[in-house]
Amino acid sequence: MKRLITTAAIAMLSAVGAYAQGTIVFANGTSSLVVWDAALGGGAIPATAGIKVGLYYNGTGGFVLVPKGVNPYPPYLGTTSTGATNTAVNGRFNAGTLAVPGLAGGATGTFQVRAWSGGFESYEAAVAGGAQYLASTADFLNGSGGPTADPNAPPIPAATLSGFTGLVVPEPSTIALAALGLGAMCLIRRRK
């Protein structure tokens, strides 16, 4: 009897979990959604740059990286967003449809897109590991698709990522110069 009750409870939790996952098409297929490189004077970052991008959802515990299905790693920058195979397009990525844990189908959530360099599996790991390139968009709202609370209703199509207009990956020397400038200002102010 205990086993039957446990199995039923797990089945119910699984069903509820399925309804609590909105879906987002994580791809920058339009010309406005490009990852730019400040070092290139605003040019699209090369597909060979080894940059990763990830979608972050602001749930109850703050921003969390949205996993890519069974593969927990975010996409590399430069994969095509046109559907062609083995094609790298500068400044573009296509991770397909992502399920967002904790976001109900049809609901709107707060997101960020983050980019980083190196072999790190997340933006946080890249920050801690001293990655050469780091960038993040401002918070933006995006609707979601996915299963609804009504099991008889058809699922809502996955919402296309549309809340950000671009992402600039700053040049490391630019960051260093800004830090030096701030340090100099603090020293001058302290002396006065």
N, C-alpha and C positions, 0 to 999 in steps of 0.2 A: 504493500500500500504506500509506504514511504517513497519507494522508487517511482511509483506512478505519479505521485504528487510533485516530486522533484522534477520529473520529466515534463510534466504539464507546465510547471512554473518556468522552466528554461525555455520551452516553446513560446510561452506568452511573452517573455522578455525579448526573445529574438524577433518576434513579430512587431513589438513596440519599437525595438531598435531599428528595424527596417523602415518604419514610418517616420523615424526621427532623423532621416538622412536626406537632406536636400542635395541636389546635384548641380554642378557648375561646369560649363565647358571652359576648361583652362587653356586658352589658346589666344595668341594675338594675331589674328588673321587679317586685321584691317590695317591700313597704313598708319593710323594714329596710335596704334598700340605697339610701339617698337621700343626695344631696349637700346638706348643710345650710350655712346662712350664719350665722356667729356674730353678725353685726350685726343679724340678724332674731330674735335670742334663740332660735335653734335651728330657725327656720322653714326650709322647703325653699327653696333659692336660686331666684330667678325664672328662667324660661326665656329671658327677654330680657336676662339679665345678661352675655351674651357670654363665658361661661366655657367652656373646653375641658377635656375629660378624656381621659386616655390610660392604656393598660394597659402596665405595664413588667414585663419578664421578667428575672430574674437568671440570665443564662447564664454562660459561662466568663469573660467580660470585665466582669462587673458588670451593673447594671440597664440595659436597652435598651428603648426604645419599640417596642412591637409594631405593625408597619404594618397598615393596614386594607386588605388586598387590594391592588388596583392603585392605590388612593388612599392615599398615605403619611400623610395628615393624620388626627389623632385626631378623634373626634366632638365636636361642640358639645354642651354641656349643654342639656337642655330638649327634645330630640327625644323622641317618644313611645316607650314600651316596650310599647304595647298592640297595635301593628300598624296602627293607624289612620293614614291619610296626612294630612299638613299639620296635625298636632296637636302643640302644644308642651305638655309637662307639667312643672311646676316640680320641680326636683331629680332629674329622670330623664334617662337617655340610653339609646340603643340603637345600637351599632355593628355588630350582627349577629355573625357568626362570624369570628373572627380566627385565622389560622394563625400559630403561634409558632415561628419558625425556631430550630432547635437542640433543641427539646423533642419527644421521640418520642411517637407516639400511645399513649395509655394511661398515660403517665408523669405523675408529679406534679412541679410546678415551684414555685419561689418567685416571688411577684408583689408588685407595689404598684400602687395606682391613684393617679394624680396629677392635680391640677386646677390651672388657671392662667387668668389673664385676659389680654386683649390679642390682637394678631394674630400671636402667636408660634406656631411649628410644633411646639415641644416644650417640656417643662418646663425643660430646661437653658437653652434660648434665652430663656425667660421670666425665669428667675433672672438671667441675664446682662444682660437688657434692663431689669431693674427693674420687672417686672410688679406691678400693684397687689395682686392676689390670688394667693397660692400656697398649696397644701396637698398633703399626701401621707399615705397610710395607712401603717401599720406593715407590715412584711413579713408575708405570709400564704401558705399552701400551697394549691394548687388542682390537681386532676387535669385531664387533657386527653383529648380524643378524637382522631380522625384515623386515617390509615392505620397499619397495624401492620407489623411486620417481615416477616410472612408475606403474600406477594402474593396468596395464595388466600383469605385471611381477609377478611370484610367489614370496612369501616372502623368504628371505634368512634364513636358519636355525639358531637358536640362537647360538652364539659363546660360546664355553666353556671357562671358566676362566682359563687362562694358563700363565699369566704374572708374577706370584710370586711363589717362591719356598718354602715358609714356613713363619710362623709368630710365633715369640717367645714372650710369655707373661712373662715379667720379674718378679722376686720375689720382693715383697715390701722391704724387708730388703736389697736387693742388691741396689735398688734405694736410700734408706736412706744412705747406706755406701758411695755410689758415691757422694751424696750431701754433706756429712760430709767431705769427702776428698777434694772436690772442695773448701769448706769453709775454711778448714785448709790451703790449698795452698794460698788462697787469703789473709788470716791473716799473713802468713809467708812473703809473698811478700810485704805486706803493711809495716811490721816492718823494712824491709831492706830499 
